[in-house]
Amino acid sequence: MKFNLKKFEDSPQLYIRIGGILYLIIIIAGIFGQLLVRNKLLVYGDPTMTANNIIHSEFLWRIGIAGDLIMHIFDLPIMILLYYLLRPINKKLALLNLSFNLIQTAVLALNKLNLLAALFFLGDAEYLKSFSHDQLNTLSYLSIKLHDFGFAIGLIFFAFVCLIEGYLIFKSGYLPKALGVMMAIAGLCYVTNSFALILAPEFSNLALLLPCFIAELSLTLWFIFKGVNLTVWKQKMLKNSV
């Protein structure tokens, strides 16, 4: 569907609902890749068992990577939509938000190479025969660990996306203030968990990411079923154009 800026400015509801659907696909793909693929195959602290699981479920591992890449592709139209959605509040902050979003997506997409490397180390290529099976299993496991840290680094940039979006949504008037507060809390949780993993891994806890899931899912569902308050939206657009 071709993006029409004038049509978006007049009535953004259709575009916002499409963005909400794409965001929901991203959430589902993220849950699938992390919970139903990596968490299912990864045995923490046991490179050999992890390697055996990946070898016997190679296609599932590849599907998980493909799902993640689709997730990052869908990030791009959502970024553009959010920029135009939040621009009437503060154009500079909306542009900064777009920049942080681009960086996090680039980092996370590139980070998928670590998951592919984990698979390559377990192959039967001739150049791998100079390593023992235990060494290759360990290298594969190390690649997965690197992916975890790469993911945490990407989420630092996404944390600032959530903080900026939270502020702009709160100030918008055409989206609920509660969504803005929830997104800001999500940003704080993302940045806290990521820096905890880097600085003091023993304090990192996935429970910190639960508010992030609730906030993003709430925003997604609001986009799909409610959209924006058109009266306030048009007032903001008119004020912004003056």
C-alpha atoms as one frame of an Amber mdcrd trajectory, in Angstrom:
protein
   0.000   0.000   0.000   1.440   3.389  -1.086   1.989   5.844   1.755   0.062
   9.096   1.168   1.201  11.833   3.561  -1.774  14.094   2.838  -4.203  11.251
   3.480  -2.336  10.345   6.668  -2.589  13.933   7.903  -6.305  14.099   7.118
  -7.168  10.740   8.678  -4.373   8.516  10.052  -6.615   5.724  11.338  -6.062
   3.246   8.505  -2.294   3.626   8.598  -2.215   3.363  12.376  -4.247   0.150
  12.305  -1.905  -1.316   9.684   1.031  -0.295  11.893  -0.634  -1.937  14.875
  -1.052  -5.193  12.944   2.619  -5.113  11.898   3.619  -4.389  15.507   1.539
  -7.362  16.668   3.322  -9.596  14.133   6.641  -8.332  15.514   5.613  -9.240
  19.062   4.451 -12.717  17.994   7.650 -13.313  15.990   9.758 -12.173  18.940
   7.968 -14.539  21.320   8.315 -17.393  18.841  12.042 -16.864  18.253  12.975
 -16.438  21.892  10.581 -18.682  23.806   9.657 -21.400  21.316  13.007 -21.744
  19.549  16.053 -20.522  21.487  14.754 -21.180  24.993  13.591 -24.627  23.857
  16.936 -25.632  22.321  19.400 -23.796  24.553  20.582 -25.639  27.663  22.319
 -23.030  29.785  25.793 -24.052  30.879  25.840 -27.160  28.663  27.387 -26.541
  25.194  27.192 -30.224  24.223  23.488 -30.654  24.959  22.749 -27.316  23.287
  24.700 -28.378  20.195  22.829 -31.686  20.009  19.491 -29.893  20.257  20.391
 -27.476  17.454  21.725 -30.247  15.201  18.540 -32.278  15.610  16.308 -29.206
  15.143  18.308 -27.300  12.560  15.285 -26.221  10.529  13.538 -24.894  13.648
  16.682 -22.902  14.473  16.691 -21.438  10.943  12.972 -20.609  11.152  13.678
 -18.714  14.371  16.351 -16.633  12.622  14.084 -16.001   9.625  11.273 -14.909
  11.953  13.585 -12.455  13.668  14.615 -10.966  10.319  10.975 -10.541   9.283
  10.448  -8.790  12.610  13.229  -6.300  11.808  11.900  -5.723   8.286   8.491
  -4.833   9.727  10.236  -2.424  12.094  10.909  -0.054   9.197   7.352   0.895
   8.155   6.404   1.206  11.826   9.268   3.655  12.379   8.019   5.865   9.556
   4.444   5.703  10.818   5.509   6.626  14.362   7.550   9.530  13.038   4.541
  11.032  11.239   2.237  10.170  14.133   4.385  11.938  16.743   5.807  14.753
  14.610   2.989  17.234  15.423   4.052  17.155  19.084   7.767  17.765  18.607
   9.398  17.278  15.220  12.955  17.161  16.573  12.135  14.555  19.208  10.206
  12.500  16.650  13.283  12.562  14.393  15.546  11.609  17.319  13.165   8.751
  18.090  13.411   7.588  14.468  17.232   7.687  14.686  17.352   5.573  17.849
  14.916   3.144  16.234  17.064   2.778  13.116  20.165   2.073  15.208  18.480
  -0.578  17.348  17.099  -2.354  14.291  20.494  -2.299  12.549  22.208  -3.698
  15.657  19.611  -6.443  16.163  19.561  -7.432  12.477  23.362  -7.683  12.344
  23.296  -9.623  15.593  21.519 -12.504  13.788  24.933 -13.407  12.347  25.797
 -14.794  15.782  22.868 -17.217  15.563  23.973 -18.292  12.086  27.541 -18.727
  13.352  26.238 -21.013  16.102  24.814 -23.205  13.345  27.900 -23.037  11.109
  30.189 -24.294  13.893  28.065 -27.438  14.084  28.305 -28.213  10.364  30.485
 -30.780   8.626  32.577 -28.399   6.488  36.162 -29.484   5.829  37.653 -26.347
   7.420  36.024 -27.241  10.748  37.879 -30.556  11.084  40.893 -28.884  12.671
  38.697 -28.396  15.775  37.483 -31.100  18.120  33.752 -31.675  18.639  33.958
 -30.193  22.129  35.683 -27.084  20.801  33.075 -26.617  18.088  30.259 -27.090
  20.595  31.837 -24.458  22.818  32.289 -22.021  19.924  28.655 -22.518  18.954
  27.532 -21.887  22.518  29.754 -18.798  22.694  28.065 -17.418  19.560  24.685
 -17.774  21.241  26.011 -15.968  24.319  27.301 -13.178  22.082  23.826 -12.934
  20.567  22.373 -12.432  24.046  24.718  -9.506  24.674  24.165  -8.091  21.177
  20.434  -8.218  21.867  20.971  -6.331  25.126  22.998  -3.653  23.325  20.273
  -3.197  20.699  17.676  -2.839  23.440  19.615   0.048  24.999  18.806   2.094
  21.905  15.238   0.811  21.925  14.957   1.900  25.555  15.408   5.496  24.430
  12.825   4.908  21.707  10.346   3.899  24.391  11.258   6.864  26.608  10.839
   9.396  23.806   7.647   7.782  22.534   6.310   7.675  26.063   6.881  11.410
  26.485   5.409  12.305  23.084   2.376  10.057  23.549   1.777  11.575  27.006
   1.909  15.085  25.547  -0.074  14.271  22.394  -3.651  14.524  23.626  -4.804
  12.201  20.827  -3.451   9.055  22.498  -4.062   8.035  26.152  -1.594   9.426
  28.674  -1.545   5.993  30.323   0.074   4.527  27.201   2.755   7.190  27.404
   3.480   6.353  31.030   3.621   2.632  30.271   6.028   3.145  27.358   8.290
   5.321  29.499   8.352   2.625  32.192   9.158   0.085  29.466  12.116   2.235
  28.420  13.438   2.332  31.980  13.074  -1.441  32.287  14.867  -2.070  28.986
  17.826   0.152  29.806  18.084  -1.198  33.377  18.080  -4.839  32.286  20.564
  -4.287  29.445  23.100  -2.403  31.527  22.656  -4.928  34.334  23.560  -7.731
  31.895  26.666  -5.832  30.766  27.851  -4.477  34.124  26.583  -7.046  36.627
  25.038 -10.092  34.876  23.942 -11.642  38.161  21.402  -8.816  38.569  19.897
  -9.184  35.099  16.394 -10.584  35.294  13.949 -11.256  32.471  11.128 -10.346
  34.852  12.211  -6.751  34.304  10.997  -7.061  30.716   7.417  -7.990  31.659
   6.320  -4.306  31.898   7.840  -3.825  28.426   5.691  -6.603  26.988   2.555
  -5.201  28.637   3.270  -1.664  27.412   4.051  -2.613  23.818   1.112  -5.009
  23.557  -1.218  -2.351  24.981   0.037   0.217  22.453  -0.359  -2.309  19.652
  -3.923  -3.208  20.559  -4.834   0.459  20.960  -3.504   1.161  17.462  -5.516
  -1.717  16.015  -8.841  -1.166  17.766  -8.908   2.532  18.707  -6.398   4.612
  16.761  -6.187   8.325  17.572  -8.669  10.927  18.737  -9.284  12.540  15.334
 -10.592  15.827  16.725  -7.464  16.457  18.769  -5.254  15.099  15.980  -6.626
  17.610  13.456  -6.207  20.439  15.967  -2.562  19.494  16.485  -1.970  19.187
  12.741  -3.558  22.595  12.113  -1.467  24.204  14.859   1.670  22.530  13.522
   1.037  23.825   9.991   0.647  27.444  11.075
